[in-house]
Amino acid sequence: MAVPKRKVSSARKNKRRSNVWKLTKPEIVKCPKCGEYNLNHRVCSACGYYNGKEVIAKSED
């Protein structure tokens, strides 16, 4: 069986693991129609528009 010759140091181990646990924040963009912030590539929850077209009919209050 293959057995490691030496123990892997904690610095080497941590260097290898450093990027595994990082989370990326979700991209938020401003809606061109109403100016509300929402997630990228999603229908705007305030006005119901996506890509310049009305997807969800919202009532004006």
PDB file of N, H, CA, C and O in Angstrom:
ATOM      1  N   MET A   1       0.828  -1.199   0.000  1.00  0.00           N
ATOM      2  CA  MET A   1       0.000   0.000   0.000  1.00  0.00           C
ATOM      3  C   MET A   1       0.866   1.254   0.000  1.00  0.00           C
ATOM      4  O   MET A   1       1.966   1.273   0.553  1.00  0.00           O
ATOM      5  N   ALA A   2       0.351   2.287  -0.626  1.00  0.00           N
ATOM      6  H   ALA A   2      -0.543   2.272  -1.076  1.00  0.00           H
ATOM      7  CA  ALA A   2       1.067   3.557  -0.632  1.00  0.00           C
ATOM      8  C   ALA A   2       0.812   4.283   0.680  1.00  0.00           C
ATOM      9  O   ALA A   2      -0.334   4.496   1.075  1.00  0.00           O
ATOM     10  N   VAL A   3       1.886   4.656   1.342  1.00  0.00           N
ATOM     11  H   VAL A   3       2.817   4.484   1.021  1.00  0.00           H
ATOM     12  CA  VAL A   3       1.788   5.344   2.624  1.00  0.00           C
ATOM     13  C   VAL A   3       2.604   6.631   2.517  1.00  0.00           C
ATOM     14  O   VAL A   3       3.716   6.600   1.991  1.00  0.00           O
ATOM     15  N   PRO A   4       2.077   7.771   3.005  1.00  0.00           N
ATOM     16  CA  PRO A   4       2.848   9.011   2.965  1.00  0.00           C
ATOM     17  C   PRO A   4       4.136   8.889   3.773  1.00  0.00           C
ATOM     18  O   PRO A   4       4.138   8.333   4.872  1.00  0.00           O
ATOM     19  N   LYS A   5       5.229   9.411   3.222  1.00  0.00           N
ATOM     20  H   LYS A   5       5.227   9.862   2.330  1.00  0.00           H
ATOM     21  CA  LYS A   5       6.531   9.326   3.886  1.00  0.00           C
ATOM     22  C   LYS A   5       6.574  10.228   5.121  1.00  0.00           C
ATOM     23  O   LYS A   5       7.164   9.879   6.144  1.00  0.00           O
ATOM     24  N   ARG A   6       5.919  11.424   5.001  1.00  0.00           N
ATOM     25  H   ARG A   6       5.440  11.708   4.171  1.00  0.00           H
ATOM     26  CA  ARG A   6       5.907  12.377   6.115  1.00  0.00           C
ATOM     27  C   ARG A   6       4.488  12.915   6.316  1.00  0.00           C
ATOM     28  O   ARG A   6       3.639  12.862   5.426  1.00  0.00           O
ATOM     29  N   LYS A   7       4.276  13.432   7.518  1.00  0.00           N
ATOM     30  H   LYS A   7       4.965  13.475   8.241  1.00  0.00           H
ATOM     31  CA  LYS A   7       3.006  14.084   7.827  1.00  0.00           C
ATOM     32  C   LYS A   7       2.888  15.366   7.004  1.00  0.00           C
ATOM     33  O   LYS A   7       3.869  16.094   6.850  1.00  0.00           O
ATOM     34  N   VAL A   8       1.709  15.644   6.481  1.00  0.00           N
ATOM     35  H   VAL A   8       0.913  15.053   6.606  1.00  0.00           H
ATOM     36  CA  VAL A   8       1.465  16.898   5.764  1.00  0.00           C
ATOM     37  C   VAL A   8       1.311  17.992   6.807  1.00  0.00           C
ATOM     38  O   VAL A   8       0.486  17.889   7.715  1.00  0.00           O
ATOM     39  N   SER A   9       2.108  19.032   6.669  1.00  0.00           N
ATOM     40  H   SER A   9       2.778  19.115   5.931  1.00  0.00           H
ATOM     41  CA  SER A   9       2.075  20.104   7.668  1.00  0.00           C
ATOM     42  C   SER A   9       0.738  20.842   7.621  1.00  0.00           C
ATOM     43  O   SER A   9       0.035  20.826   6.611  1.00  0.00           O
ATOM     44  N   SER A  10       0.405  21.489   8.742  1.00  0.00           N
ATOM     45  H   SER A  10       0.976  21.502   9.563  1.00  0.00           H
ATOM     46  CA  SER A  10      -0.876  22.201   8.805  1.00  0.00           C
ATOM     47  C   SER A  10      -0.904  23.372   7.843  1.00  0.00           C
ATOM     48  O   SER A  10      -1.962  23.688   7.300  1.00  0.00           O
ATOM     49  N   ALA A  11       0.228  24.028   7.616  1.00  0.00           N
ATOM     50  H   ALA A  11       1.088  23.771   8.057  1.00  0.00           H
ATOM     51  CA  ALA A  11       0.277  25.151   6.670  1.00  0.00           C
ATOM     52  C   ALA A  11      -0.002  24.670   5.244  1.00  0.00           C
ATOM     53  O   ALA A  11      -0.741  25.313   4.498  1.00  0.00           O
ATOM     54  N   ARG A  12       0.593  23.540   4.876  1.00  0.00           N
ATOM     55  H   ARG A  12       1.194  23.019   5.482  1.00  0.00           H
ATOM     56  CA  ARG A  12       0.383  22.989   3.537  1.00  0.00           C
ATOM     57  C   ARG A  12      -1.065  22.532   3.365  1.00  0.00           C
ATOM     58  O   ARG A  12      -1.677  22.742   2.317  1.00  0.00           O
ATOM     59  N   LYS A  13      -1.601  21.903   4.414  1.00  0.00           N
ATOM     60  H   LYS A  13      -1.105  21.733   5.265  1.00  0.00           H
ATOM     61  CA  LYS A  13      -2.984  21.437   4.389  1.00  0.00           C
ATOM     62  C   LYS A  13      -3.944  22.621   4.281  1.00  0.00           C
ATOM     63  O   LYS A  13      -4.894  22.575   3.500  1.00  0.00           O
ATOM     64  N   ASN A  14      -3.706  23.676   5.054  1.00  0.00           N
ATOM     65  H   ASN A  14      -2.934  23.713   5.689  1.00  0.00           H
ATOM     66  CA  ASN A  14      -4.579  24.852   5.038  1.00  0.00           C
ATOM     67  C   ASN A  14      -4.484  25.617   3.730  1.00  0.00           C
ATOM     68  O   ASN A  14      -5.469  26.200   3.275  1.00  0.00           O
ATOM     69  N   LYS A  15      -3.288  25.619   3.113  1.00  0.00           N
ATOM     70  H   LYS A  15      -2.488  25.146   3.482  1.00  0.00           H
ATOM     71  CA  LYS A  15      -3.129  26.261   1.814  1.00  0.00           C
ATOM     72  C   LYS A  15      -3.974  25.565   0.750  1.00  0.00           C
ATOM     73  O   LYS A  15      -4.558  26.211  -0.119  1.00  0.00           O
ATOM     74  N   ARG A  16      -4.027  24.266   0.833  1.00  0.00           N
ATOM     75  H   ARG A  16      -3.553  23.741   1.540  1.00  0.00           H
ATOM     76  CA  ARG A  16      -4.806  23.480  -0.117  1.00  0.00           C
ATOM     77  C   ARG A  16      -6.299  23.704   0.084  1.00  0.00           C
ATOM     78  O   ARG A  16      -7.063  23.730  -0.881  1.00  0.00           O
ATOM     79  N   ARG A  17      -6.709  23.863   1.318  1.00  0.00           N
ATOM     80  H   ARG A  17      -6.088  23.842   2.102  1.00  0.00           H
ATOM     81  CA  ARG A  17      -8.134  24.000   1.629  1.00  0.00           C
ATOM     82  C   ARG A  17      -8.641  25.440   1.593  1.00  0.00           C
ATOM     83  O   ARG A  17      -9.837  25.664   1.778  1.00  0.00           O
ATOM     84  N   SER A  18      -7.793  26.396   1.368  1.00  0.00           N
ATOM     85  H   SER A  18      -6.822  26.214   1.218  1.00  0.00           H
ATOM     86  CA  SER A  18      -8.151  27.801   1.575  1.00  0.00           C
ATOM     87  C   SER A  18      -9.326  28.274   0.722  1.00  0.00           C
ATOM     88  O   SER A  18     -10.158  29.036   1.212  1.00  0.00           O
ATOM     89  N   ASN A  19      -9.420  27.849  -0.529  1.00  0.00           N
ATOM     90  H   ASN A  19      -8.744  27.230  -0.927  1.00  0.00           H
ATOM     91  CA  ASN A  19     -10.483  28.351  -1.404  1.00  0.00           C
ATOM     92  C   ASN A  19     -11.718  27.470  -1.416  1.00  0.00           C
ATOM     93  O   ASN A  19     -12.707  27.814  -2.063  1.00  0.00           O
ATOM     94  N   VAL A  20     -11.688  26.361  -0.731  1.00  0.00           N
ATOM     95  H   VAL A  20     -10.885  26.081  -0.206  1.00  0.00           H
ATOM     96  CA  VAL A  20     -12.803  25.430  -0.788  1.00  0.00           C
ATOM     97  C   VAL A  20     -14.021  25.975  -0.049  1.00  0.00           C
ATOM     98  O   VAL A  20     -15.153  25.792  -0.498  1.00  0.00           O
ATOM     99  N   TRP A  21     -13.800  26.636   1.070  1.00  0.00           N
ATOM    100  H   TRP A  21     -12.881  26.785   1.436  1.00  0.00           H
ATOM    101  CA  TRP A  21     -14.904  27.021   1.946  1.00  0.00           C
ATOM    102  C   TRP A  21     -15.388  28.436   1.750  1.00  0.00           C
ATOM    103  O   TRP A  21     -16.285  28.880   2.467  1.00  0.00           O
ATOM    104  N   LYS A  22     -14.814  29.170   0.784  1.00  0.00           N
ATOM    105  H   LYS A  22     -14.086  28.809   0.202  1.00  0.00           H
ATOM    106  CA  LYS A  22     -15.242  30.548   0.584  1.00  0.00           C
ATOM    107  C   LYS A  22     -16.576  30.591  -0.153  1.00  0.00           C
ATOM    108  O   LYS A  22     -16.789  29.850  -1.113  1.00  0.00           O
ATOM    109  N   LEU A  23     -17.463  31.457   0.298  1.00  0.00           N
ATOM    110  H   LEU A  23     -17.290  32.060   1.077  1.00  0.00           H
ATOM    111  CA  LEU A  23     -18.743  31.653  -0.359  1.00  0.00           C
ATOM    112  C   LEU A  23     -18.707  32.950  -1.136  1.00  0.00           C
ATOM    113  O   LEU A  23     -18.057  33.909  -0.720  1.00  0.00           O
ATOM    114  N   THR A  24     -19.398  32.989  -2.258  1.00  0.00           N
ATOM    115  H   THR A  24     -19.926  32.210  -2.596  1.00  0.00           H
ATOM    116  CA  THR A  24     -19.487  34.223  -3.039  1.00  0.00           C
ATOM    117  C   THR A  24     -20.821  34.885  -2.744  1.00  0.00           C
ATOM    118  O   THR A  24     -21.841  34.217  -2.577  1.00  0.00           O
ATOM    119  N   LYS A  25     -20.797  36.190  -2.684  1.00  0.00           N
ATOM    120  H   LYS A  25     -19.968  36.733  -2.820  1.00  0.00           H
ATOM    121  CA  LYS A  25     -22.045  36.897  -2.433  1.00  0.00           C
ATOM    122  C   LYS A  25     -22.875  36.947  -3.714  1.00  0.00           C
ATOM    123  O   LYS A  25     -22.311  37.013  -4.806  1.00  0.00           O
ATOM    124  N   PRO A  26     -24.196  36.918  -3.599  1.00  0.00           N
ATOM    125  CA  PRO A  26     -25.028  36.955  -4.800  1.00  0.00           C
ATOM    126  C   PRO A  26     -24.963  38.328  -5.459  1.00  0.00           C
ATOM    127  O   PRO A  26     -24.896  39.350  -4.777  1.00  0.00           O
ATOM    128  N   GLU A  27     -24.983  38.342  -6.774  1.00  0.00           N
ATOM    129  H   GLU A  27     -25.037  37.511  -7.328  1.00  0.00           H
ATOM    130  CA  GLU A  27     -24.938  39.596  -7.524  1.00  0.00           C
ATOM    131  C   GLU A  27     -26.316  40.252  -7.470  1.00  0.00           C
ATOM    132  O   GLU A  27     -27.324  39.634  -7.812  1.00  0.00           O
ATOM    133  N   ILE A  28     -26.344  41.500  -7.041  1.00  0.00           N
ATOM    134  H   ILE A  28     -25.524  42.002  -6.763  1.00  0.00           H
ATOM    135  CA  ILE A  28     -27.593  42.244  -7.060  1.00  0.00           C
ATOM    136  C   ILE A  28     -27.447  43.398  -8.040  1.00  0.00           C
ATOM    137  O   ILE A  28     -26.406  44.053  -8.098  1.00  0.00           O
ATOM    138  N   VAL A  29     -28.493  43.635  -8.799  1.00  0.00           N
ATOM    139  H   VAL A  29     -29.338  43.104  -8.752  1.00  0.00           H
ATOM    140  CA  VAL A  29     -28.491  44.689  -9.809  1.00  0.00           C
ATOM    141  C   VAL A  29     -29.718  45.567  -9.604  1.00  0.00           C
ATOM    142  O   VAL A  29     -30.700  45.164  -8.980  1.00  0.00           O
ATOM    143  N   LYS A  30     -29.635  46.768 -10.142  1.00  0.00           N
ATOM    144  H   LYS A  30     -28.837  47.096 -10.649  1.00  0.00           H
ATOM    145  CA  LYS A  30     -30.743  47.710 -10.049  1.00  0.00           C
ATOM    146  C   LYS A  30     -31.677  47.493 -11.236  1.00  0.00           C
ATOM    147  O   LYS A  30     -31.225  47.403 -12.377  1.00  0.00           O
ATOM    148  N   CYS A  31     -32.967  47.411 -10.968  1.00  0.00           N
ATOM    149  H   CYS A  31     -33.334  47.484 -10.041  1.00  0.00           H
ATOM    150  CA  CYS A  31     -33.970  47.223 -12.020  1.00  0.00           C
ATOM    151  C   CYS A  31     -34.018  48.490 -12.882  1.00  0.00           C
ATOM    152  O   CYS A  31     -34.164  49.590 -12.348  1.00  0.00           O
ATOM    153  N   PRO A  32     -33.898  48.350 -14.206  1.00  0.00           N
ATOM    154  CA  PRO A  32     -33.944  49.545 -15.056  1.00  0.00           C
ATOM    155  C   PRO A  32     -35.324  50.195 -15.097  1.00  0.00           C
ATOM    156  O   PRO A  32     -35.436  51.379 -15.416  1.00  0.00           O
ATOM    157  N   LYS A  33     -36.362  49.448 -14.783  1.00  0.00           N
ATOM    158  H   LYS A  33     -36.271  48.486 -14.524  1.00  0.00           H
ATOM    159  CA  LYS A  33     -37.729  49.973 -14.833  1.00  0.00           C
ATOM    160  C   LYS A  33     -38.076  50.795 -13.591  1.00  0.00           C
ATOM    161  O   LYS A  33     -38.534  51.933 -13.698  1.00  0.00           O
ATOM    162  N   CYS A  34     -37.852  50.205 -12.404  1.00  0.00           N
ATOM    163  H   CYS A  34     -37.480  49.281 -12.316  1.00  0.00           H
ATOM    164  CA  CYS A  34     -38.297  50.877 -11.177  1.00  0.00           C
ATOM    165  C   CYS A  34     -37.152  51.299 -10.257  1.00  0.00           C
ATOM    166  O   CYS A  34     -37.361  52.118  -9.362  1.00  0.00           O
ATOM    167  N   GLY A  35     -35.951  50.761 -10.456  1.00  0.00           N
ATOM    168  H   GLY A  35     -35.782  50.096 -11.183  1.00  0.00           H
ATOM    169  CA  GLY A  35     -34.813  51.157  -9.639  1.00  0.00           C
ATOM    170  C   GLY A  35     -34.616  50.332  -8.382  1.00  0.00           C
ATOM    171  O   GLY A  35     -33.699  50.609  -7.608  1.00  0.00           O
ATOM    172  N   GLU A  36     -35.444  49.332  -8.157  1.00  0.00           N
ATOM    173  H   GLU A  36     -36.189  49.108  -8.785  1.00  0.00           H
ATOM    174  CA  GLU A  36     -35.291  48.449  -6.990  1.00  0.00           C
ATOM    175  C   GLU A  36     -34.116  47.514  -7.206  1.00  0.00           C
ATOM    176  O   GLU A  36     -33.787  47.175  -8.343  1.00  0.00           O
ATOM    177  N   TYR A  37     -33.480  47.095  -6.115  1.00  0.00           N
ATOM    178  H   TYR A  37     -33.747  47.370  -5.192  1.00  0.00           H
ATOM    179  CA  TYR A  37     -32.409  46.116  -6.199  1.00  0.00           C
ATOM    180  C   TYR A  37     -32.997  44.713  -6.110  1.00  0.00           C
ATOM    181  O   TYR A  37     -33.871  44.450  -5.284  1.00  0.00           O
ATOM    182  N   ASN A  38     -32.513  43.809  -6.968  1.00  0.00           N
ATOM    183  H   ASN A  38     -31.803  44.022  -7.640  1.00  0.00           H
ATOM    184  CA  ASN A  38     -32.926  42.417  -6.919  1.00  0.00           C
ATOM    185  C   ASN A  38     -31.803  41.545  -7.458  1.00  0.00           C
ATOM    186  O   ASN A  38     -30.809  42.051  -7.977  1.00  0.00           O
ATOM    187  N   LEU A  39     -31.966  40.227  -7.333  1.00  0.00           N
ATOM    188  H   LEU A  39     -32.774  39.815  -6.912  1.00  0.00           H
ATOM    189  CA  LEU A  39     -30.954  39.295  -7.801  1.00  0.00           C
ATOM    190  C   LEU A  39     -30.873  39.303  -9.320  1.00  0.00           C
ATOM    191  O   LEU A  39     -31.860  39.543 -10.016  1.00  0.00           O
ATOM    192  N   ASN A  40     -29.672  39.035  -9.813  1.00  0.00           N
ATOM    193  H   ASN A  40     -28.870  38.840  -9.248  1.00  0.00           H
ATOM    194  CA  ASN A  40     -29.415  39.012 -11.242  1.00  0.00           C
ATOM    195  C   ASN A  40     -30.209  37.880 -11.913  1.00  0.00           C
ATOM    196  O   ASN A  40     -30.337  36.798 -11.340  1.00  0.00           O
ATOM    197  N   HIS A  41     -30.736  38.116 -13.108  1.00  0.00           N
ATOM    198  H   HIS A  41     -30.632  38.995 -13.573  1.00  0.00           H
ATOM    199  CA  HIS A  41     -31.480  37.129 -13.895  1.00  0.00           C
ATOM    200  C   HIS A  41     -32.731  36.637 -13.176  1.00  0.00           C
ATOM    201  O   HIS A  41     -33.084  35.463 -13.284  1.00  0.00           O
ATOM    202  N   ARG A  42     -33.404  37.520 -12.447  1.00  0.00           N
ATOM    203  H   ARG A  42     -33.117  38.474 -12.360  1.00  0.00           H
ATOM    204  CA  ARG A  42     -34.664  37.189 -11.784  1.00  0.00           C
ATOM    205  C   ARG A  42     -35.687  38.266 -12.127  1.00  0.00           C
ATOM    206  O   ARG A  42     -35.320  39.392 -12.461  1.00  0.00           O
ATOM    207  N   VAL A  43     -36.952  37.923 -12.046  1.00  0.00           N
ATOM    208  H   VAL A  43     -37.250  37.008 -11.775  1.00  0.00           H
ATOM    209  CA  VAL A  43     -38.027  38.888 -12.249  1.00  0.00           C
ATOM    210  C   VAL A  43     -38.012  39.856 -11.074  1.00  0.00           C
ATOM    211  O   VAL A  43     -37.848  39.444  -9.926  1.00  0.00           O
ATOM    212  N   CYS A  44     -38.181  41.135 -11.359  1.00  0.00           N
ATOM    213  H   CYS A  44     -38.314  41.470 -12.292  1.00  0.00           H
ATOM    214  CA  CYS A  44     -38.203  42.155 -10.305  1.00  0.00           C
ATOM    215  C   CYS A  44     -39.444  41.949  -9.444  1.00  0.00           C
ATOM    216  O   CYS A  44     -40.560  41.853  -9.956  1.00  0.00           O
ATOM    217  N   SER A  45     -39.238  41.882  -8.144  1.00  0.00           N
ATOM    218  H   SER A  45     -38.332  41.960  -7.729  1.00  0.00           H
ATOM    219  CA  SER A  45     -40.364  41.653  -7.240  1.00  0.00           C
ATOM    220  C   SER A  45     -41.219  42.894  -7.056  1.00  0.00           C
ATOM    221  O   SER A  45     -42.372  42.794  -6.635  1.00  0.00           O
ATOM    222  N   ALA A  46     -40.669  44.065  -7.366  1.00  0.00           N
ATOM    223  H   ALA A  46     -39.732  44.146  -7.708  1.00  0.00           H
ATOM    224  CA  ALA A  46     -41.417  45.300  -7.169  1.00  0.00           C
ATOM    225  C   ALA A  46     -42.343  45.604  -8.347  1.00  0.00           C
ATOM    226  O   ALA A  46     -43.509  45.945  -8.151  1.00  0.00           O
ATOM    227  N   CYS A  47     -41.820  45.480  -9.578  1.00  0.00           N
ATOM    228  H   CYS A  47     -40.872  45.204  -9.737  1.00  0.00           H
ATOM    229  CA  CYS A  47     -42.631  45.863 -10.734  1.00  0.00           C
ATOM    230  C   CYS A  47     -43.042  44.683 -11.610  1.00  0.00           C
ATOM    231  O   CYS A  47     -43.956  44.826 -12.422  1.00  0.00           O
ATOM    232  N   GLY A  48     -42.404  43.532 -11.476  1.00  0.00           N
ATOM    233  H   GLY A  48     -41.661  43.416 -10.817  1.00  0.00           H
ATOM    234  CA  GLY A  48     -42.793  42.351 -12.242  1.00  0.00           C
ATOM    235  C   GLY A  48     -42.203  42.280 -13.635  1.00  0.00           C
ATOM    236  O   GLY A  48     -42.653  41.475 -14.450  1.00  0.00           O
ATOM    237  N   TYR A  49     -41.198  43.110 -13.932  1.00  0.00           N
ATOM    238  H   TYR A  49     -40.833  43.764 -13.270  1.00  0.00           H
ATOM    239  CA  TYR A  49     -40.586  43.118 -15.257  1.00  0.00           C
ATOM    240  C   TYR A  49     -39.304  42.310 -15.269  1.00  0.00           C
ATOM    241  O   TYR A  49     -38.586  42.243 -14.272  1.00  0.00           O
ATOM    242  N   TYR A  50     -39.020  41.691 -16.426  1.00  0.00           N
ATOM    243  H   TYR A  50     -39.603  41.746 -17.237  1.00  0.00           H
ATOM    244  CA  TYR A  50     -37.752  41.007 -16.662  1.00  0.00           C
ATOM    245  C   TYR A  50     -37.380  41.211 -18.117  1.00  0.00           C
ATOM    246  O   TYR A  50     -38.181  40.942 -19.013  1.00  0.00           O
ATOM    247  N   ASN A  51     -36.176  41.683 -18.353  1.00  0.00           N
ATOM    248  H   ASN A  51     -35.525  41.902 -17.625  1.00  0.00           H
ATOM    249  CA  ASN A  51     -35.644  41.892 -19.702  1.00  0.00           C
ATOM    250  C   ASN A  51     -36.533  42.823 -20.527  1.00  0.00           C
ATOM    251  O   ASN A  51     -36.699  42.626 -21.731  1.00  0.00           O
ATOM    252  N   GLY A  52     -37.103  43.836 -19.874  1.00  0.00           N
ATOM    253  H   GLY A  52     -36.969  43.996 -18.896  1.00  0.00           H
ATOM    254  CA  GLY A  52     -37.918  44.829 -20.564  1.00  0.00           C
ATOM    255  C   GLY A  52     -39.342  44.404 -20.845  1.00  0.00           C
ATOM    256  O   GLY A  52     -40.092  45.155 -21.469  1.00  0.00           O
ATOM    257  N   LYS A  53     -39.737  43.224 -20.404  1.00  0.00           N
ATOM    258  H   LYS A  53     -39.128  42.614 -19.897  1.00  0.00           H
ATOM    259  CA  LYS A  53     -41.100  42.731 -20.647  1.00  0.00           C
ATOM    260  C   LYS A  53     -41.786  42.457 -19.320  1.00  0.00           C
ATOM    261  O   LYS A  53     -41.150  42.039 -18.353  1.00  0.00           O
ATOM    262  N   GLU A  54     -43.101  42.699 -19.285  1.00  0.00           N
ATOM    263  H   GLU A  54     -43.618  43.038 -20.071  1.00  0.00           H
ATOM    264  CA  GLU A  54     -43.860  42.435 -18.073  1.00  0.00           C
ATOM    265  C   GLU A  54     -44.123  40.930 -17.980  1.00  0.00           C
ATOM    266  O   GLU A  54     -44.751  40.345 -18.862  1.00  0.00           O
ATOM    267  N   VAL A  55     -43.645  40.325 -16.921  1.00  0.00           N
ATOM    268  H   VAL A  55     -43.135  40.800 -16.204  1.00  0.00           H
ATOM    269  CA  VAL A  55     -43.820  38.886 -16.727  1.00  0.00           C
ATOM    270  C   VAL A  55     -44.926  38.618 -15.716  1.00  0.00           C
ATOM    271  O   VAL A  55     -45.742  37.715 -15.899  1.00  0.00           O
ATOM    272  N   ILE A  56     -44.944  39.410 -14.651  1.00  0.00           N
ATOM    273  H   ILE A  56     -44.281  40.144 -14.503  1.00  0.00           H
ATOM    274  CA  ILE A  56     -45.951  39.279 -13.606  1.00  0.00           C
ATOM    275  C   ILE A  56     -46.709  40.597 -13.533  1.00  0.00           C
ATOM    276  O   ILE A  56     -46.104  41.658 -13.379  1.00  0.00           O
ATOM    277  N   ALA A  57     -48.017  40.531 -13.643  1.00  0.00           N
ATOM    278  H   ALA A  57     -48.509  39.669 -13.768  1.00  0.00           H
ATOM    279  CA  ALA A  57     -48.832  41.746 -13.579  1.00  0.00           C
ATOM    280  C   ALA A  57     -48.934  42.184 -12.118  1.00  0.00           C
ATOM    281  O   ALA A  57     -49.441  41.446 -11.274  1.00  0.00           O
ATOM    282  N   LYS A  58     -48.448  43.392 -11.829  1.00  0.00           N
ATOM    283  H   LYS A  58     -48.036  43.992 -12.515  1.00  0.00           H
ATOM    284  CA  LYS A  58     -48.509  43.945 -10.469  1.00  0.00           C
ATOM    285  C   LYS A  58     -49.536  45.075 -10.468  1.00  0.00           C
ATOM    286  O   LYS A  58     -49.575  45.883 -11.396  1.00  0.00           O
ATOM    287  N   SER A  59     -50.358  45.129  -9.436  1.00  0.00           N
ATOM    288  H   SER A  59     -50.326  44.472  -8.683  1.00  0.00           H
ATOM    289  CA  SER A  59     -51.335  46.201  -9.314  1.00  0.00           C
ATOM    290  C   SER A  59     -50.679  47.442  -8.724  1.00  0.00           C
ATOM    291  O   SER A  59     -49.852  47.325  -7.819  1.00  0.00           O
ATOM    292  N   GLU A  60     -51.019  48.598  -9.203  1.00  0.00           N
ATOM    293  H   GLU A  60     -51.691  48.693  -9.938  1.00  0.00           H
ATOM    294  CA  GLU A  60     -50.492  49.860  -8.702  1.00  0.00           C
ATOM    295  C   GLU A  60     -51.256  50.252  -7.453  1.00  0.00           C
ATOM    296  O   GLU A  60     -52.472  50.436  -7.503  1.00  0.00           O
ATOM    297  N   ASP A  61     -50.549  50.386  -6.317  1.00  0.00           N
ATOM    298  H   ASP A  61     -49.561  50.237  -6.277  1.00  0.00           H
ATOM    299  CA  ASP A  61     -51.204  50.778  -5.055  1.00  0.00           C
ATOM    300  C   ASP A  61     -50.983  52.244  -4.774  1.00  0.00           C
ATOM    301  O   ASP A  61     -51.456  52.757  -3.760  1.00  0.00           O
TER     302      ASP A  61
END
